[in-house]
Amino acid sequence: EGPRGGGPQQRRQPSHPTPQSGQLHRPAPSQPPSRPAQRPNQRPSQPIPAAHGSGDMPNVNLTTKADTSALPPVRARASTAPIARADRIPAGGLTIGRTSDNQIVVNDPLASRRHARLVKSGEGLVLEDMGSANGTFVNGRREQRVALRERDIVTIGNVDFVVQEGTLKHRKKPVTEQGLSVHGVGFVVEGNKQLLVDVNMQAGRGTLTALIGPSGAGKSTLSKLIAGSTHPSAGVVTFEGRNLHAEYEAMRSRIGMVPQDDVLHRQLTVRQALGFAAELRLPPDSSKADRQQVIDGVLKELSLTEHADTRVDRLSGGQRKRASVALELLTGPALLLLDEPTSGLDPALDRQVMTMLRELADAGRTVIVVTHSVACLDMCDQVLLLAPGGKTAFCGHPAGVGDFLGTSDWAEIFARVAAEPDRAFANYRSRQAALPPPPPAVPRGVTGQPPKSSGWKQLSTLSRRQVRLILADRGYLAFLVVLPFVLGVLCLVVPGKNGFAAAPPILGPDGQLHPQLTGGSESQQLLVVLILGACFMGSTLTVRDLVGERPIFLRERAVGLLPSAYLLAKVMVFGVAALLQSAVLVAIVLAGKNPPGKGALIPSGSIELYVDIALTAVTCVVVGLLLSTVAKSNEQVMPLLVVMIMCQLVMAGGMIPVTDRVVLEQLSYVFPSRWGFASGASTIDLRTLFVNAQPDAIWQHKPGFWFLDAGLLIVLTAALSTLTWWRLRLKKSAA
């Protein structure tokens, strides 16, 4: 294709084709016309088949029927044919959904099997949601039951309908409403600092636009505004003729955002990663076959089919980026944004990624890419060059930059606009036709709610994914298996032969047997090492987990992931791992040392001791998760872990007395080791075994005190889990 380099290319059929009716949106005066809707190597648009049943219950399929053996369901194409009229709706109404047993079929992956129902009443057409996962929207607002009025826009999945003359029809978008429009957008942060100033841009369907500029020019800020995750201080962003921020809840499914960091678990294969993502993003009533069909479609479109069973960490940089894009294509977005997709790639991989983006745009999507790379800008339909402070220096076809700025050397251009941003902005504005003032911005904070998701479904998916991640990382799995054996052997190093049993009595001067009043420290030392080992096992299980998955969590949360389900899945899976590790640790110690006698509550002191160690380990699983939310990077994890383990050792009260020490005693109450050691001391009756031990009241060998110690471990687990959940909710969405 000449200026795009790479020669003629065979265009791939998109996994979720977007409507192709009409011509592409025309850009602002400084821009060349958008790419033509029809190219020599492009397949012509097909007429829309509409299958109608007989009688009063028509079955209307609103989507193109094609060979779906390798492709997922396609998005409904625009049509002006009537779908439903109030005077022809039967008494039971018409059901709307994804499957063919509905009277109105919306073959879109985000539509539920039974999504909504259209009924007639004295008010005319009435639309009722049927508990759909992604919601039924009227004029951008999620509704449960609403009477439809003239010109109302109904949105189901990625499909729009409009009410005209009492009839529900497909919404046929005028040419002026197709694609993305950024009109007079500004963004101001605290301190009245402007990050964007009066940005204007048009990007029609089937176009690839690059946002470029020096560091600090506001490229990422603009991309987040277009994605809807932040609100403009001035101006408006529209997509397909609808205010993106005012109707964000209805429009979010049409936007795909690929962050700079890979949002794939590297231990999984591409198919496994996409499979779990499809379970989280597609409606809960989607069958495994439905999800597999969608996955096969995006793999085929992105040329990843042959790499489907390859682990992500074994893919090249370009292939990993394509896999990240595949995650977003699962829901069939019409607007795709990518933040620095070529960062860290060599020139060859850079061109591969840009070629992929060109093909995604050619399939009918609007593609926006934030990039510092200028080597492949000739593949783009337009570039938006921002100067520092978010001021536009150029917007148009990359071939026109030389005439506009006097040079085609991008290094010189970047240096100029960085040195004189105001001059570059003034030069740009002086050569543009006057634009009408933009409408007022939507008030900050109107973002809508993520799609309604089943918490139990998410919990199941996330738990299975976590197990798969642990099993796939053989080095980590080996560490988890070996750790309790190593700690168990270390416990056996404690000198002594009595273990957790009482020392044999000694013969006194009077010829009678008397209990030993000295010694017995072996049991205390053993218990200290056991509790410290439980704290270490639990914390190391999770301390790197959340910080390592942060980019993935932020993106998944933006598309509907519940932080509560995410956290609970971690606690459950790693909690089970902690229980197994505790069993191995206690078994090794009791095999080499004498077991305790009767427990404070449970007849078997050995079982009760296991409960003490297991509860401590599970509580420290949550401690590790909390530390992982505090850490900013993986490099900060190890210092936090070392400090926490040292604190656990001091606050346990086994080696360093904390009783009756003001501040220190009160501070120890928030550490799991304090209550874990206390419950263990109550179990083995430490105050009897070691008469010289600190006389701590909560160590008493009585059921009430053991219940107190173990119960406070459970309370501490719940409290720390709540704090971790709160911190997860505070994390800013990457959407």
Sequence and secondary structure as in RCSB ss.txt:
>XXXX:A:sequence
EGPRGGGPQQRRQPSHPTPQSGQLHRPAPSQPPSRPAQRPNQRPSQPIPAAHGSGDMPNVNLTTKADTSALPPVR
ARASTAPIARADRIPAGGLTIGRTSDNQIVVNDPLASRRHARLVKSGEGLVLEDMGSANGTFVNGRREQRVALRE
RDIVTIGNVDFVVQEGTLKHRKKPVTEQGLSVHGVGFVVEGNKQLLVDVNMQAGRGTLTALIGPSGAGKSTLSKL
IAGSTHPSAGVVTFEGRNLHAEYEAMRSRIGMVPQDDVLHRQLTVRQALGFAAELRLPPDSSKADRQQVIDGVLK
ELSLTEHADTRVDRLSGGQRKRASVALELLTGPALLLLDEPTSGLDPALDRQVMTMLRELADAGRTVIVVTHSVA
CLDMCDQVLLLAPGGKTAFCGHPAGVGDFLGTSDWAEIFARVAAEPDRAFANYRSRQAALPPPPPAVPRGVTGQP
PKSSGWKQLSTLSRRQVRLILADRGYLAFLVVLPFVLGVLCLVVPGKNGFAAAPPILGPDGQLHPQLTGGSESQQ
LLVVLILGACFMGSTLTVRDLVGERPIFLRERAVGLLPSAYLLAKVMVFGVAALLQSAVLVAIVLAGKNPPGKGA
LIPSGSIELYVDIALTAVTCVVVGLLLSTVAKSNEQVMPLLVVMIMCQLVMAGGMIPVTDRVVLEQLSYVFPSRW
GFASGASTIDLRTLFVNAQPDAIWQHKPGFWFLDAGLLIVLTAALSTLTWWRLRLKKSAA
>XXXX:A:secstr
 GGGSS        SS     S      TTS     S  TTS           STTS  EE S     SSS    
     SEEEEGGG  TT EEEESSTTSSEE   TTS SS EEEEEETTEEEEEE S SS EEETTEE SEEE  T
T EEEETTEEEEEETTEEEE    GGGSSEEEEEEEEEETTTEEEEEEEEEEE TT EEEEE STTSSHHHHHHH
HHTSS  SEEEEEETTEETTTTHHHHGGGEEEE SS  S TTSBHHHHHHHHHHHHS TT  HHHHHHHHHHHHH
HTT GGGTTSBGGGS HHHHHHHHHHHHHTT  SEEEEESTTTT  HHHHHHHHHHHHHHHHTT EEEEE S  T
TGGGSSEEEEEETTTEEEEEE GGGHHHHHS   HHHHHHHHHH HHHHHHHHHHTS           TT     
    HHHHHHHHHHHHHHHHHH HHHHHHHHHHHHHHHHHHHTS  S TTS    EE TTS EE  SS  HHHHH
HHHHHHHHHHHHHHHHHTTHHHHTHHHHHHHHHTT  HHHHHHHHHHHHHHHHHHHHHHHHHHHHHHS    S S
SSS HHHHHHHHHHHHHHHHHHHHHHHHHH SSGGGHHHHHHHHHHHHHHHTSSSS  TT TTHHHHHTTSHHHH
HHHHHHHHHTHHHH TTS   GGG SSHHHHHHHHHHHHHHHHHHHHHHHHHHHHS    
